[in-house]
Amino acid sequence: DGYARPEATASLARLAATGANTVAILVTAYQSDASASEIRTDDPRTPTPTAVAQTVRAAAALGLDVLLKPHVDVDDGSWRGRIDPADPERWFASYAAFVREWAALAESSGVDAFVVGTELASTIRHETRWRETVRAARECFRGALIYAASWDEAAKVPFWDALDLVGVDFYFPVAGRRDAGRLELLAGWQPWLERLHLLHRQTGRDILLTEIGYRSVDGAGMAPYAFGSGAALDLGEQADLYWAALQATGDQHWIRGLYWWNWPADGSGGPRNTDFTPADKPAAGELTAAWGRS
């Protein structure tokens, strides 16, 4: 019920104050290990439909559109991109039930867009099963459907034509050294923009950065995907990385938008926090400067 708590409502209001016009709400199911053939949707860590619907209403009241984004996490800490079920048919039946449940809630709650899968790279070879999953979502939800591919998976997804947007979780390295300057970071974006533009041309779909983020640590731009490394606090480097990302993507008409990883519902953040959130850090100022709301 975490999304229904008062601190979540307060955190959402602070997010809206940055000038954001949309928020991604995560719903996470779980499985025991990467080879498990069934996911659990009744885990105590999975948000309740009531709490999610309440958060959708709170976002709408703040003028925010909503993207509902299902995840599957693994109990043993394995990355979801390595999920490779021993019995794919059983896993997809379980997963499709999860998708249908939340797609139906998204429709009834007035959600604007829905993610049918996030970073499930080892399953995309089951193209027929994925197309069936997308069709099942469309039967429940009339808004935009997206798959959120990991940054090194996106070019391999075989069912982009069944979706409305190409989602990319963008953790490309944009710096070759610590404390790179802003213009150096902006230059570091250029080859990745070319790669994303090629994906746009190949798929005929606009690109949505379904995740992008940098920890507030020294060297964050060299390995943005490095969750939990023990690097030293560096608020300025995070702010510089935000500036470069906003500059690089702002005028690209084929990039529909970007979702920052992350803004925790519990309101955590602050100038001693080394995690990804920009809350109460200089990076949040870069959002406000770019998006024009005080």
Backbone as a ProteinNet text record, in pm:
[ID]
protein_1_A
[PRIMARY]
DGYARPEATASLARLAATGANTVAILVTAYQSDASASEIRTDDPRTPTPTAVAQTVRAAAALGLDVLLKPHVDVDDGSWRGRIDPADPERWFASYAAFVREWAALAESSGVDAFVVGTELASTIRHETRWRETVRAARECFRGALIYAASWDEAAKVPFWDALDLVGVDFYFPVAGRRDAGRLELLAGWQPWLERLHLLHRQTGRDILLTEIGYRSVDGAGMAPYAFGSGAALDLGEQADLYWAALQATGDQHWIRGLYWWNWPADGSGGPRNTDFTPADKPAAGELTAAWGRS
[TERTIARY]
81.6	0	84.7	213.7	304.1	258.9	200.9	155.5	40.4	-29.4	-144	-105.6	20.1	61.4	78.5	65.2	74.8	207.6	318.2	446.8	455	380	378	304.7	194.7	120.8	206.7	278.7	367.2	481.2	536.5	645.5	598.3	477.4	421.1	404.7	361.2	346.5	481.3	584.5	718.2	769.1	735	772.5	706.1	576.3	504.9	564.3	616.4	672.5	799.5	863.6	981.6	945.9	817.3	775.7	747.8	762.4	727.5	581.4	551	411	359.7	441.2	399.9	481.4	423.6	490.9	471.3	575.4	566.3	543.6	439.4	409.5	445.5	533.8	582.4	495.5	473.6	405.2	492.8	538.7	637.6	581.2	593.2	567.8	703.5	701.5	826	826.9	947.9	966.8	1090	1098.2	1199.1	1340.2	1358.6	1491	1470.9	1580.8	1571	1510.6	1514.5	1460.3	1320.3	1262.3	1127.7	1027.1	922.6	824.3	691.7	692.9	571.6	610.6	533.1	555.9	447	480.2	386.6	334.3	203.2	142.2	77	89.9	32.5	139.8	260.9	369.3	338.3	372.1	345.6	412.4	517.8	586.3	516.9	423.3	350.7	243.8	240	139	-2.6	-91.7	-231.1	-298.2	-395.5	-468.4	-531.7	-580.8	-642.8	-542.3	-419.9	-317.1	-272.9	-259.1	-218	-325.4	-450.8	-559.2	-563.7	-538.3	-535.5	-424.2	-307.9	-195.1	-222.4	-288	-325.7	-417.1	-512.6	-603.8	-527.3	-434.5	-355.5	-270.2	-212.3	-132	-218.2	-336.7	-427	-465.1	-485.8	-521.5	-409.1	-285.4	-168.8	-137.3	-220.7	-198.8	-99.2	-70.3	27.3	-41.5	11.3	-25.6	43.6	-4.9	49.1	86	203.1	249.1	251.8	179	183.9	286.9	383.6	501.9	524.1	473.4	498.9	644.6	697.1	829.8	815.6	914.2	929.3	1067.1	1072.6	1199	1218.4	1344.4	1381.7	1427.5	1374.6	1403	1551.8	1626.8	1768.2	1857.7	1798.1	1875	1921.8	1889.6	1926.5	1859.4	1927.3	1868.3	1756	1646.8	1531.6	1565.4	1669.9	1709.3	1759.3	1788.8	1835.2	1723.4	1601.3	1489.6	1473.5	1485.5	1479.2	1409.2	1276.1	1201.8	1226	1228.5	1243.9	1125.3	1007.5	885	826.8	867.1	822.7	671.4	603.4	458.2	390.6	433.7	375.8	408.7	532.8	572.7	490.8	476.3	401.8	254.6	197.2	58.9	47.7	144.1	146.4	169.1	261.9	294.3	178	113.3	0.9	-113.1	-135.1	-238.8	-203.8	-77	-27.6	-51.9	-17.5	-34.8	-182.1	-266.3	-409.4	-469.9	-431.9	-486.4	-455.2	-329.1	-289.9	-328.3	-336.5	-386.3	-532.7	-610.2	-750.2	-762.1	-677.4	-680	-638	-536.7	-493.2	-608.1	-685.4	-799.2	-906.2	-941	-1048	-1006.9	-876.3	-826.9	-791	-799.8	-767.2	-618.7	-539	-394.2	-370.6	-265.3	-239.7	-160.5	-67.7	18	52.3	81.3	103.9	223.7	311.1	428.9	397.1	410.1	375.1	489.6	610.4	723.5	843.5	929.1	1045.5	1170.5	1263.1	1398.2	1397.1	1305.8	1297.6	1371.2	1498.6	1577.1	1589	1597.9	1617.4	1489.5	1376.9	1249.8	1206.4	1271.3	1218.6	1232.4	1311.6	1318.8	1186.4	1100.6	967.7	871.6	896.4	824.1	673.3	631	487.4	419.8	484.1	425.2	417.2	517.5	513.3	403.5	386	278.8	141.8	127.9	3.1	-17.1	91.2	82.7	42.2	98	60.6	-86.9	-132.9	-274	-364.2	-323.1	-401.7	-411.3	-301.1	-304.2	-397.6	-395.5	-481.7	-629	-660.5	-799.7	-850.7	-757.8	-795	-772.8	-682.3	-634.3	-630.7	-689.2	-699.2	-591.1	-507.9	-401.9	-278.9	-170.1	-45.9	19.3	67.1	139	286.2	370.6	515.3	583.1	696.9	787.2	910.8	958.7	1075.4	1197.9	1274.7	1391.5	1513.2	1597.9	1726.2	1807.8	1900	1972.8	2050	2093.4	2166.5	2077.5	1947.2	1849.6	1767.9	1753.6	1651.8	1659.1	1779.2	1792.7	1753	1733.5	1703.7	1556.6	1475.5	1334.7	1263.5	1198.4	1141.1	994.9	934.8	791	759.6	854	828	706.3	682.4	570.8	434.8	428	302.4	274.8	369.4	361.3	351.1	317.9	298	423.5	509.7	635.1	744.9	868.4	985.2	1038.8	1031	1082.5	1225.4	1310.7	1450.2	1486.6	1535.3	1591	1735.9	1762.5	1886.6	1991.8	2084.5	2198.1	2330.3	2331.1	2452.6	2556.4	2683.5	2788.1	2807.1	2810.5	2826	2952.2	3032.3	3156.7	3269.9	3387.3	3504.5	3595	3557.2	3638.6	3550.5	3598.7	3527.8	3529.2	3424.6	3414.8	3431.4	3378.1	3378.8	3294.7	3335.2	3260.9	3129.8	3044.3	2911.4	2916.1	3001.1	3009.1	3067.3	3158	3213	3102.9	3017.8	2905.9	2808.2	2781.9	2691.6	2748.7	2880.6	2945.1	2934.2	2940.5	2928.1	2792.8	2692.7	2559.1	2548.1	2632.7	2607.4	2604.1	2699.3	2689.9	2566.6	2522.2	2403.2	2277.3	2274.7	2162.4	2153.4	2267.9	2267.4	2213.5	2250.7	2203.6	2052.7	2005	1861.6	1785.3	1842.6	1774.9	1765.4	1869.4	1864.1	1751.8	1738	1630.2	1494.1	1482.4	1359.3	1327.8	1428.9	1406.6	1373.2	1440.4	1417.6	1279.8	1231.3	1103.6	984.4	1011.5	901.8	823.7	885.2	819.7	904.4	836.4	909.8	972.3	1076.9	1150.5	1104.7	1080.2	1051.6	1157.9	1230.1	1328.9	1254.1	1219.4	1134.7	1208.6	1339.5	1421.5	1547.6	1588.3	1721.8	1758.7	1882.6	1918.3	2066.9	2107.3	2247.2	2248.1	2332	2348.8	2425.9	2410	2481.8	2616.6	2700.5	2831.9	2937.3	3059	3172.6	3180.2	3187.4	3198.8	3067.4	2954.5	2824.1	2803.3	2858.2	2838.6	2915.7	3015.2	3094.7	3021.5	2938	2864.6	2731	2637	2509.9	2431.6	2461.3	2390.8	2444.3	2545.3	2610.7	2530	2429.5	2348.1	2430.8	2436.8	2491.8	2642.1	2715.9	2860.6	2895.5	3013.3	3049.5	3120.6	3084.9	3152.8	3120.8	3205.7	3191.3	3080	3015	2909.6	2960.7	2881	2914.3	2783.8	2724.5	2597.9	2612.6	2728.3	2749.4	2755.6	2817.7	2826.6	2689	2605.3	2468.4	2395.4	2407.9	2342	2392.7	2522.3	2578.8	2523.8	2508.8	2455.1	2309.2	2233.2	2094.6	2090.5	2174	2177.9	2207.1	2307.3	2345.7	2232.5	2165.2	2055.5	1940.7	1906.5	1797.2	1832.5	1958.8	2003.3	2003.8	2052	2066.8	1932.7	1833.3	1706.1	1598.9	1615.6	1506.7	1454.7	1540.2	1498.5	1486	1490.4	1477.8	1329.5	1267.3	1122	1082	1174.8	1144.2	1164.9	1214.4	1219.3	1097.9	1005.6	878.2	892.2	990.5	1009.4	1103.7	1117.7	1207.7	1157.4	1174.3	1135.7	1261.7	1277.7	1397.4	1385.2	1484.2	1497.5	1584.8	1529.5	1392.1	1351.5	1225.8	1172.8	1093.2	1152.2	1087.6	958.9	862.5	734.8	747.7	854.1	869.2	929.6	960.7	1011.9	1160.3	1231.3	1374.1	1453.5	1570	1657.8	1743.1	1775.7	1851.2	1998.3	2069.3	2207.1	2310.9	2276	2370.5	2338.3	2233.9	2188.5	2271.5	2327.2	2409.9	2335.2	2206.1	2130.1	2085.6	1996.3	1959	1867.3	1790.1	1691.8	1756.4	1692.8	1737.5	1669.2	1582.1	1502.1	1590	1565.6	1640.1	1789.9	1823.3	1961.3	1968.6	2088.3	2097.8	2037.6	2036.4	1979.4	1833	1758.8	1619	1607.1	1704.2	1705.7	1721.4	1796.5	1810	1676.6	1597.7	1465.1	1377.9	1375	1292.2	1337.8	1468.7	1520.1	1478.8	1477.2	1443.5	1294.1	1217.3	1074.4	989.3	1049.7	985.2	873.7	878.5	779.3	852.8	812	876.3	795.3
-122.1	0	126.6	112.6	227.3	348.1	325	436.6	513.2	451.4	516.4	596.3	593.2	662.4	812.9	891.5	1038	1083.7	1016.3	1059.8	1040.8	943.3	923.2	1038.4	1081.8	1194.9	1321.1	1342.5	1459.1	1450.2	1330.3	1311.2	1338.2	1295.7	1319	1468.3	1542.7	1687.9	1755.3	1707.5	1763	1729.6	1613.2	1575.7	1670.3	1693.8	1783	1923.3	1966.4	2100.4	2119.3	2011	2024.5	2072.6	2064	2092.8	1968.2	1850.5	1726.1	1729.2	1667.6	1659	1516	1419.9	1280.1	1204.4	1097.4	1016.1	869.1	791.4	645.7	584.5	504.1	432.8	286.1	236.4	99	2.1	-113.8	-224.9	-347.8	-407.3	-514	-647.3	-749.4	-888.6	-954.8	-1076.8	-1142.4	-1288.1	-1340.5	-1483.1	-1527	-1656.8	-1704.4	-1696.8	-1729.6	-1723.5	-1703.5	-1687.2	-1651	-1760.2	-1885.4	-1994.7	-2036.9	-1966.8	-2001.7	-1987.2	-2067.7	-2070.6	-2006.5	-1932.9	-1866.4	-1741.7	-1636.5	-1515.6	-1504.8	-1432.7	-1413.4	-1269.6	-1257.3	-1124.1	-1091.6	-1183.2	-1159.5	-1138.9	-1106.8	-1081.7	-956	-954.7	-833.6	-707.6	-723.2	-606.7	-550.5	-624.9	-578.5	-477.6	-359.5	-260.6	-313.7	-269.7	-309.5	-226.8	-284.2	-205.5	-79.7	-87.6	29.1	142.5	108.3	210.1	270.6	186.8	237.9	330.5	288.9	372.6	506.5	504.8	629.5	721.2	663.4	743.6	799.5	721.3	771.2	892.3	885.2	999.1	1119.8	1095.5	1206.3	1270.8	1189.9	1244.3	1329.6	1279.8	1354.6	1488.1	1489.8	1613.4	1715.8	1667.8	1755.9	1790.6	1744.2	1772.1	1680.3	1567	1472.8	1362.1	1331.8	1208.8	1092.6	969.9	853.2	743.6	689	566.4	457.5	348.5	236.9	136.5	100.9	27.7	-98.2	-212.8	-338.5	-382.5	-432.9	-493.7	-635.8	-718	-846.3	-847.2	-866.8	-876.8	-1019.7	-1054.3	-1190.5	-1192	-1287.4	-1291.3	-1301.9	-1373.3	-1395.2	-1280.4	-1172.7	-1055.8	-1057.3	-1161.4	-1166	-1051.3	-1001.7	-897.2	-957.6	-883.1	-934.3	-965.5	-903.1	-932.8	-1074.1	-1143.6	-1282.1	-1382.5	-1335.7	-1428	-1513	-1643.2	-1739.6	-1864.5	-1866.5	-1971.9	-2111	-2207.7	-2346.9	-2393.4	-2341.3	-2374.1	-2243.7	-2202.8	-2073.3	-2060.3	-2168.8	-2159.7	-2125.9	-2192.1	-2166.4	-2025	-1982.6	-1848.1	-1742.4	-1756	-1654.5	-1652.5	-1768.8	-1770.2	-1691.2	-1711.5	-1639.8	-1490.3	-1458.7	-1318.5	-1246.7	-1312.3	-1248.8	-1217.9	-1304.7	-1276.6	-1150.3	-1134.2	-1013.9	-890.3	-898	-784.7	-749.8	-850.3	-821.9	-753.1	-800.2	-740.7	-591.7	-556.7	-416.7	-331.9	-391.1	-317.1	-280.1	-370.6	-340.7	-228	-228.7	-119.1	11.4	4.7	124.8	184.4	100.1	148	210.1	142.3	191.8	317.1	338.2	451.9	572.2	557.8	669.3	690.7	583.5	591.5	618.4	691.9	733.6	632	560.8	466.6	350.6	236.6	113.5	40.2	-6.2	-82.8	-232	-305.7	-448.1	-534.7	-478.1	-553.9	-463.8	-500.5	-418.1	-504.4	-483.7	-542.3	-695.6	-760.5	-906.7	-965.9	-929.6	-954.5	-1102.4	-1188.9	-1331.4	-1401.4	-1328.7	-1388.4	-1343.5	-1241.9	-1183.7	-1277.3	-1383.5	-1479.9	-1554.5	-1551.5	-1612.2	-1509.5	-1478	-1367.4	-1390.6	-1510.5	-1537.6	-1514.9	-1560.4	-1541.3	-1392.8	-1316.5	-1173.9	-1105.2	-1142.2	-1081.6	-1114.2	-1234.8	-1270.2	-1185.5	-1159.1	-1076.8	-934	-879.8	-745.2	-741.1	-843.1	-847.1	-853.8	-932.9	-942.5	-807.7	-730.9	-597.4	-505.4	-512.8	-425.3	-455.4	-578.6	-612.3	-543.3	-505.5	-444	-293.4	-242.4	-104.5	-36.3	82.6	154	259.1	283.7	383.5	327.4	403.7	364.5	247.5	151.2	35.7	45.2	12	28.9	-92.9	-132.1	-225.4	-146.2	-164.9	-91.8	-182.6	-168.1	-252.5	-196.4	-283.2	-238	-178.7	-91.7	-15.5	-103.6	-223.1	-312.8	-420.2	-411.9	-508.3	-450.3	-318.5	-253.3	-289.8	-302.1	-331	-474.5	-559.3	-700.9	-736.2	-643.8	-673.8	-697.7	-814.5	-847.1	-806.6	-742.2	-714.8	-566.1	-478.8	-335.9	-294.4	-359.5	-320.6	-339.9	-421	-444.4	-337.8	-245.7	-147.5	-6.4	88.2	225.9	310.9	280.2	351.3	251.4	288.9	209	262.8	180.8	221.2	173.7	262.3	229	275.8	183.6	219.5	259.6	389.2	447.8	458.1	365	369.9	365.1	424.9	434.5	519.1	478.4	565.2	688	805.2	929.3	1005	946.2	1010	908.5	954.3	868.6	888.3	982.5	1009.4	1072	1072.8	1138	1290.3	1352.8	1499	1559.2	1490.6	1548.4	1675.9	1774.3	1899.3	1882	1981.5	1972.2	1954.1	2028.6	2014.9	1879.2	1827.9	1694.5	1588.6	1605.8	1512.6	1522.2	1642.5	1659.9	1593.8	1606.7	1537.2	1385.8	1338.5	1195.8	1138.9	1224.4	1180.7	1153.8	1215.7	1217	1076.8	987.6	854.9	777	800.2	729.2	787	918.6	976.6	918.6	901.2	841.5	699.2	625.8	487.9	484.7	574.2	580.8	626.4	720	766.2	654.7	572.7	457.5	363.1	339.7	254.5	314.3	444.4	514.3	491.2	505	486.7	341.1	249.3	107.7	60.7	112.9	66.9	149.5	273	361.8	409.6	403.8	444.2	550.6	642.3	736.7	663.4	723.9	666.6	733.9	653.1	702.5	645.8	732.7	685.5	649.8	522.4	475.1	474.7	481.3	508.8	579.6	678.7	736.5	785.2	766.2	809.7	803.3	880.8	886.2	901.9	824.8	843.3	973.5	1024.4	1147	1109.1	1048.5	1000.8	1034.9	1032.8	1055	943.7	981.4	884.2	827.9	886.7	831	822.2	916	915.2	807.2	745.8	640.5	506.7	484.2	357.6	385.4	447.2	483.3	364	247.4	125	65.7	124.9	67.8	100.7	20	35	-6.3	79.6	38.3	34.6	91.4	96.3	193.3	176.8	257.2	385.6	449.2	571.5	687.6	788.7	904.8	997.4	1063.7	1159.4	1269.2	1301.6	1411.3	1464.7	1560	1617.5	1695.3	1760.9	1840.8	1757	1639.4	1554.4	1505.9	1470.3	1430.5	1545.1	1666.3	1780.9	1804.4	1791.7	1808.9	1704	1581	1473.7	1499.1	1551.7	1588.3	1698	1798.7	1907.9	1853.1	1768.3	1715.1	1634	1552.7	1470.9	1558.2	1660.4	1748.5	1828.9	1873.2	1944.4	1853.6	1731	1639.6	1596	1578.6	1521.4	1625.5	1746.3	1842.8	1879.3	1884.2	1926.5	1810	1688.3	1570.4	1533.6	1568.2	1550.2	1403.8	1313.1	1170.3	1105.8	1182.3	1134.9	1193.2	1105.7	1149.3	1208.6	1162.6	1212	1122	1150	1068.4	1063.9	947.8	923.2	903.3	986.8	980.1	870.3	787	689.1	752	778.7	756.6	862.2	863	957.5	874.1	832	734.8	787.5	698.3	734.9	765.7	714.5	740.9	877.5	954.4	1089.4	1099.3	987.2	989.7	1067.7	1113	1193.2	1281.2	1399.1	1492.9	1497.4	1598.2	1625	1525.3	1430.6	1326.5	1193.4	1188.8	1066	1042.1	922.6	891.1	807.7	788.7	705.9	787.8	731.1	791	911.7	921.1	1028.5	1167.7	1261.2	1400.7	1482.8	1421.5	1497	1568.8	1698.4	1783.5	1783.2	1778.4	1786.4	1887.5	1933	2027.8	1976.3	1844	1788.8	1827.5	1836.1	1877.4	2019.1	2103.6	2238.3	2238.1	2141.6	2130.4	2094.1	2010.3	1976.8	2102.4	2177.1	2297	2399.1	2413.3	2508.6	2471.3	2340	2293.8	2292.1	2260.6	2238.1	2357	2457.4	2588.2	2601.1	2523.6	2544.2	2561.4	2658.7	2682.3	2621.7
0	0	0	-35	-26.2	-106.7	-224.1	-306.9	-241.9	-146.8	-83	40.2	77.8	200.3	176.8	280.5	264.6	205.6	242.1	187.5	35.8	-16.8	-161.8	-230.6	-172.8	-228.9	-227.1	-117.3	-107.5	-208.4	-226.6	-322.2	-464.1	-495.8	-628.6	-655.2	-554.4	-570.5	-594.7	-525.9	-547	-686.5	-735.3	-872.5	-972	-954.1	-1046.3	-1045.2	-930.2	-919	-1000.7	-1044.1	-1129.5	-1269.3	-1306.6	-1443.2	-1523	-1462.5	-1531	-1573	-1687.5	-1730	-1732.3	-1688.7	-1688.1	-1584	-1532.4	-1431.5	-1467	-1448.4	-1463.6	-1326.6	-1316	-1192.2	-1212.3	-1127.2	-1140.8	-1061	-1121.7	-1056.4	-1077	-968.7	-978.7	-931.1	-1016.8	-979.3	-954.3	-903.8	-862.8	-905.7	-922.6	-942.4	-865.9	-837.6	-743.1	-798.2	-925.2	-988.3	-1136.3	-1209.3	-1350.4	-1436.5	-1391.9	-1471.6	-1428.5	-1331.4	-1284.8	-1399	-1393.1	-1501.4	-1462.2	-1351.3	-1306.7	-1228.7	-1245.7	-1168.2	-1060.8	-953.2	-843	-847.2	-851.3	-851.9	-718.1	-621.2	-488.7	-383.1	-426.7	-332.8	-251.6	-122.7	-41.4	-95.2	-174.9	-230.3	-354.8	-411	-529	-486.6	-547.6	-508.3	-527	-441.6	-455.2	-564.3	-634.4	-734.8	-676.4	-553.9	-490.8	-473.5	-427.5	-407.6	-539.9	-642.5	-773.6	-830.2	-823.3	-875	-801.4	-671.4	-594.2	-643.8	-674.7	-722.7	-861.8	-946.4	-1078.5	-1064.7	-974.1	-952.5	-898.8	-806.6	-751.6	-860.1	-949.3	-1059.6	-1152.1	-1185.4	-1273	-1210.7	-1079.6	-1011.4	-1017.6	-1032.5	-1044.3	-1190.2	-1282.9	-1424.8	-1491.5	-1430.2	-1484.4	-1562.5	-1680.6	-1748.9	-1677.5	-1704	-1635.2	-1734.8	-1715	-1780.5	-1673.7	-1694.2	-1600.8	-1652.9	-1566.7	-1612.6	-1528.9	-1572.1	-1501	-1512.5	-1401.9	-1394.1	-1339.9	-1367.6	-1299.3	-1235	-1105.5	-1033.2	-984	-960.1	-923.1	-777.9	-700.5	-556.6	-525.2	-611.7	-581	-627.8	-677.1	-717.7	-861.7	-936.9	-1078.4	-1153.5	-1256.1	-1340.1	-1423.7	-1438.5	-1513.4	-1658.8	-1712.6	-1849.8	-1868.5	-1757.9	-1765.9	-1737.6	-1719.9	-1701.3	-1826.7	-1808	-1918.9	-1866.3	-1867.3	-1798.4	-1855	-1766.2	-1808.2	-1891.1	-1860	-1933.8	-1987.9	-2108.3	-2160.3	-2172.6	-2212.9	-2228.9	-2096.2	-1991.7	-1860.1	-1812.8	-1835.8	-1793.3	-1865.4	-1996.8	-2071.3	-2032.5	-1999.6	-1951.9	-1821.9	-1733.6	-1606.6	-1629.1	-1717	-1742.3	-1810.1	-1904.7	-1974.9	-1878.9	-1780.7	-1680.8	-1601.4	-1567.1	-1498.6	-1583.3	-1712	-1802.4	-1818	-1836.7	-1854.9	-1733.1	-1614	-1492	-1485.6	-1511	-1495.1	-1615.9	-1733.8	-1849.7	-1829.6	-1769.6	-1741.2	-1639.7	-1537.5	-1440.7	-1506.7	-1593.8	-1664.8	-1744.5	-1811.3	-1890.5	-1801.2	-1694.7	-1607.8	-1530.7	-1513.2	-1435.9	-1521.8	-1653.4	-1740.7	-1762.6	-1748.7	-1774.4	-1923.1	-1955	-2093.2	-2173.8	-2109.2	-2181.6	-2089.3	-2150.4	-2074.7	-2133.3	-2044	-2085	-2073.1	-2183.1	-2181.8	-2129.1	-2119.3	-2067.9	-2050.5	-1954.7	-1922.7	-1914.7	-2007.9	-2003.8	-1993	-2062.8	-2057.3	-2177.6	-2188.9	-2309.9	-2345.3	-2245.4	-2274.7	-2316.6	-2315.6	-2358.2	-2497.1	-2554.5	-2677.9	-2797.3	-2783.9	-2894.1	-2911.6	-2811.2	-2820.2	-2880.4	-3006.7	-3070.7	-3073.3	-3105.9	-3113.8	-2979.9	-2873	-2740	-2704.9	-2744.5	-2715.6	-2795.2	-2919.6	-2999.2	-2939	-2888.5	-2821.2	-2695.7	-2623.7	-2502.9	-2537.5	-2643.6	-2686.6	-2726.3	-2799.6	-2838.2	-2714.9	-2616.4	-2492.8	-2423.4	-2423.7	-2363.6	-2439.9	-2573.8	-2654.4	-2632.1	-2599.8	-2572.2	-2446.5	-2358.4	-2230.2	-2227	-2311.3	-2296.7	-2432.3	-2439.9	-2567.4	-2588.2	-2486.1	-2499.8	-2569.6	-2562.9	-2629.1	-2556.3	-2633.1	-2579.3	-2616.9	-2520.7	-2533.6	-2474.3	-2531.6	-2465.5	-2425.6	-2301.9	-2251.4	-2259.1	-2365.5	-2386.8	-2314.7	-2265	-2212.7	-2327.3	-2293.2	-2395.2	-2491.3	-2447.4	-2536.3	-2597.3	-2574.5	-2626.5	-2740.3	-2744.1	-2825.3	-2973.2	-3027.5	-3170.2	-3205.9	-3105.1	-3129.5	-3113.6	-3065.4	-3039.8	-3172.6	-3191.1	-3321.3	-3338.6	-3239.2	-3246.9	-3228.9	-3264.5	-3252.3	-3334.8	-3447.2	-3533.3	-3466.8	-3360.1	-3289.6	-3185.3	-3164.3	-3056.3	-3112.2	-3026	-3069.7	-3059.4	-2964.3	-2944.3	-2911.8	-2945.3	-2908.7	-2776.7	-2672.8	-2542.8	-2523.2	-2475.3	-2448.6	-2309	-2226.5	-2096.6	-2120.3	-2116.1	-2168.8	-2058	-2059.7	-1966.9	-2043.9	-2162.2	-2241.5	-2167.7	-2171.2	-2115.8	-2204	-2142.8	-2219.5	-2179.2	-2092.3	-2048.6	-2052.7	-2090	-2090.9	-1970.6	-1883.5	-1764.9	-1657.7	-1536	-1427.7	-1446.6	-1398.7	-1399.7	-1538.6	-1639	-1773.1	-1773.6	-1853.5	-1862.5	-1937	-1925.7	-1986.2	-2137.6	-2204.7	-2349.7	-2388.5	-2308.5	-2332.6	-2318.4	-2218.6	-2200.8	-2317.2	-2361.8	-2475.2	-2600.2	-2620.8	-2733.1	-2717.2	-2592.8	-2568	-2603.7	-2612.1	-2652	-2801.6	-2882.7	-3027.1	-3091.1	-3062.1	-3125.1	-3081.6	-2957.9	-2911	-2973.8	-2997.1	-3069.6	-3210.1	-3274.5	-3408.8	-3404.6	-3303.1	-3287.9	-3262.9	-3177.7	-3152	-3276.5	-3351.8	-3472.8	-3576.1	-3585	-3675	-3633.3	-3503.2	-3454.3	-3489.3	-3476.7	-3515.3	-3662.3	-3748.6	-3891.8	-3924.8	-3861.3	-3890.3	-3847.4	-3737.4	-3683.2	-3729.9	-3774.7	-3809.5	-3688.1	-3573.6	-3448.8	-3378.7	-3310.2	-3226.9	-3108.6	-3054.8	-2942.5	-2813	-2711.9	-2578.3	-2485.1	-2416.7	-2319.9	-2192	-2180.3	-2071	-1938.2	-1942.1	-1823.7	-1870.7	-1794.3	-1807	-1668.2	-1629.8	-1496.3	-1468.8	-1370.8	-1327.3	-1175.9	-1111.2	-967.4	-940.5	-821.7	-783.8	-723.8	-810	-766.8	-871.4	-828	-916.4	-1020.6	-1148.6	-1256.5	-1305.4	-1266.2	-1302.8	-1453.3	-1529	-1673.2	-1745.5	-1678.8	-1741.2	-1741.2	-1640.9	-1629.7	-1561.9	-1633.5	-1570.8	-1516.9	-1570.4	-1530.9	-1400.6	-1341.1	-1222.6	-1097	-1071.9	-951.4	-830.4	-729.4	-600.5	-587.9	-682	-665.3	-552.4	-492.1	-376.8	-410.4	-520	-562.9	-468.8	-474.7	-386.7	-434.3	-339.4	-368.5	-462.3	-564.8	-655.7	-713.2	-644.7	-688.4	-818.4	-836.3	-955.7	-1081.6	-1071.1	-1189.6	-1232	-1136.4	-1170.7	-1240.4	-1188.1	-1250.3	-1391.9	-1412.4	-1546.7	-1643.4	-1596.6	-1680.4	-1716	-1621.1	-1650.4	-1756.7	-1739.4	-1837.9	-1977.9	-1989.4	-2120.4	-2182.2	-2102	-2154.6	-2203.6	-2127.2	-2166.4	-2291	-2300.4	-2420	-2542.4	-2524.6	-2638.4	-2695.1	-2609.4	-2654.3	-2682.1	-2632.1	-2633.8	-2771	-2871.6	-3005.1	-3103	-3053.5	-3140.5	-3151	-3263.5	-3275.4	-3268.4	-3297	-3298.5	-3161.7	-3064.6	-2926.1	-2855.1	-2817.2	-2762.3	-2621.4	-2548.2	-2412.8	-2336.1	-2206.5	-2125.5	-1981.9	-1920.9	-1782.3	-1699.5	-1597.9	-1514.2	-1409.9	-1403.1	-1296.6	-1188.7	-1073	-1035.4	-934.3	-897.5	-799.4	-699.7	-589.4	-501.2	-437	-426.6	-366	-218.1	-155.3	-11.2	18	-87.6	-69.8	-41.5	-50.4	-18.4	-122.5	-81.8	-166.2	-76.9	-126.8	-46.4	-79.6	-31.6	-74.2	-26	58.9	98.5	33.1	-44.9	-110.1	-236.7	-252	-369.1	-472.5	-453.9	-547.3	-668.6	-747.8	-875.5	-863.2	-758	-752.1	-759.2	-832.4	-830	-720.9	-642.7	-546.2	-444.8	-430.3	-336.8	-365	-491.7	-537.8	-652.4	-688.9	-800.4	-930.8	-951.6	-1075.2	-1091.1	-981.6	-990.8	-1044.9	-1015.5	-1071	-1222.2	-1273.8	-1419.6	-1483.9	-1415.7	-1467.5	-1473.2	-1364.9	-1359.6	-1463	-1479.8	-1578.9	-1720.2	-1748	-1882.7	-1906.6	-1803	-1821	-1782.1	-1720.3	-1709.2	-1609.2	-1500.9	-1395.7	-1264	-1183.6	-1055.9	-943.5
[MASK]
++++++++++++++++++++++++++++++++++++++++++++++++++++++++++++++++++++++++++++++++++++++++++++++++++++++++++++++++++++++++++++++++++++++++++++++++++++++++++++++++++++++++++++++++++++++++++++++++++++++++++++++++++++++++++++++++++++++++++++++++++++++++++++++++++++++++++++++++++++++++++++++++++++++

